[in-house]
Amino acid sequence: AQHVFDLNERIPLEWKDNVTVEALTSDSLVSSFMIWIESGVAAHFHASHTEHVYIIEGHGKMQIGENEFEVHPGQLVFIPKGTVHSVEVTSDEAMKALSIQAPRFVGQDRVLIRPNQSSK
């Protein structure tokens, strides 16, 4: 089945605390999600999948491995499997992003990094 989504008009059905996620599509090879982030996402990595993040609204500082840079609407960020990453929202409005994860994300491979834990 094919699906078409208007990402610019999409709003969360229900706001959660800080991060709101809406699953869009998924099969055995890939998953896609809309994500709204109010303040930030703590450092973590994914043990078994790669992630692409397309920024739709909002601005922030993203850390990927040892590199930190500003992100803004229209940018696509590639995050290889096993790479530590985080984001801090710097805009007044929430950051809205499309996250595409391959292979299929089933919620079991997100590994949080604690301050005293070395990055991968």
N, C-alpha and C positions, 0 to 999 in steps of 0.2 A: 504494500500500500504506500502511496505517496501522500505527503502532508505538506501544506504550505502555511507558514506562520508569518504574520506581520510583526516583526520584532520591535519596530519603532512604537507601535501602539500598545504593545503588551504591558499590562500592569499586574502586580501580584493579586491573586484572589484573596489572600490573607497574609498580612505582614507578620513575620516572626521576629524575634529579638536579634538584631544585628544582621543576620544573613537569612534571606528568604530564597528558597530554591524551588523551581518548578520543572519537573521532567517534561521534555518535549517529545523526543522520539528515542527509540532504542531497538537494536537487534543484536545478534551475537558479535558483531564486529565493531559497533560504535554506539555511543549514547550522547544525547545533546540535552542541555539544560539552560534555562534562563536563571540568572543569579542576580539578586539585588543585595548590595552590601552597604550597610549604613556607616560603619566605622572601620572595619578591617577584618582580615582573615589571618589567624596565627600561622607561623611557619610550620610547614608540613611537606611531605612528599608522597608520591603514589608509587607503591611497590610494583604494580603490574600494568600501569597504563600511562600513555602520553596524553597531554592535554593541550588544546588550543583555546585561547581566551580572546574573544573579540569584544572590545569595549564599545558600548553603544551610548551610554550617558555617564557623566561624572568624570572626575579626575582622581588620580592617586599616585602613590609611590609604590612601586612593585619591586620586590627583591626576588631574584632568581639566581640561585647559587650565590656567588660572591658579588654579583652585579646588582646595583640599585638604579632605577630610572623612573622617570615620570611616565604615566600612561594617561591617555585621553581618548575621546571618541574617535573611531575610525582606525584604531590600531589593533593589529592581531599579534598576540603574544604566543610563542611556541614554548612549551615546557616539557622537556624530555622526561621519560620515565626515570624515577629515582632522584630527580632534582628538587632540592629544597626550594620552596617558594612561599611568599606571603604578600599581602597588599594592605596598605593603609589608605583610606579614602581621605582626600584633601579638599574635596569640593563640598559646598553646602548641601547639595542634594546627594542621594544615594548613588553609588556606582551601579550601573546596569550592564550586564555582560552576558554574552552567549558563551557557554563552555561546551566544547566538543571533546569527548574522551574516547580513546581507542586503545585496546578493545573495550567492549561493553563495560561500563562502570556499574558494579553491584554494591558499592558502599563498604567493601571489606578491605581495601588496600590503602586507605588514608592513614599515614603515620605522622602523628604530631611530634614536633621537635620541642623539647624542653630546653630552657636556657642553659643548663649544664650538659646537654647532650650535643655531641659533635654532629655537624651537618654531613649529609651524604653527598 
